[in-house]
Amino acid sequence: MEEKKKKSIGFNIIKPDPMDGHKGFGKGSLSLDNVSPVIIDVEEGEATVDVGAMHARSVVEKGIKFMPNKEDFPNAKPYWLVWVTIDRAEEGPYYAGVTACEMTVDREIRRGYKSLPEHVNRLDKSIKRHIIVDHMDDRSKQILTDFLRNHDEGMWERADEKLKTGLQVK
């Protein structure tokens, strides 16, 4: 009998500001050091960190040709790509920016739906400490809430109330 491997929860570690004290070229540029992509498999009820998503090469995305019309793939499996940015306050690290993007995949025909501009814009919004999760379905909100709380209850407690409100299940 095969034993199911325990999935690691590996958020990117908060690194010191590489531009700290530096006033020259690149000062004020955005850093991806504190961003982790979380893939939510809605049907399986699982969330995992997959750093491959930073370059659209997550396990879910590999081998799939994405098209701009969701309606073209009625048998596609639903996923969410959630950009989670971690920041540090005096009290400790917290979830600072959390933005979700919809994605569907039909493995059988190797096609799916995703809006690349939306994924890039939501990554940018997460880095800039925005919370955009209201549009998620209740099941996905619960999966993400459980995942973030289980990863680090303290980071969840220190997170902005907008995140907790946005992930409330109706």
C-alpha positions, 0 to 999 in steps of 0.5 A: 500500500502506497503511503501518501507523501506529506506535502511541504508548506514552503513559503519563501523566507523573508529576506533582508532588503537587498537595496537597504542603504543603497540609493542608486540604480534599482532603488524602489524596484519591486522584489519577488523575494517574499512572494509565494504562489499557492495553487488551490485544487478546488476538487481535491480540497488542497492547497500547495506552494508551487514556485514553478508558477512564478514562471507559469511552470507549475505542476498544474500548468505544465503541458497545457495550452491556455486559451482566453475563453473559459467557456471553451472547456466545459470539462476543465477542472477548477484551480486558483493561483493565489499570490501570497506576499509576506512582510514583517512588522514589529510583532513578526511576519504576516500575510501582507498581500494575497490575490487570487486568479482563476484557472481551469485545466482539461488534462485530457485535451491538454487545454485550459483557461487562464488570463495571463494579464490578470495573473501578472497584474494580480502578482503586482497587486500582491507585491503592493500589499493588496488583498483581492480574494472576494471573487473566490467561491466559498469552498476555495476561500475555506481551503485557502483560509485553512492553508494559511492558518495551518502554515502559521497561525501567528502570521494569520493573526497579524494579517490585515482584517481585509484578508480575514473578511475577504475569506469569510464564507457566506 
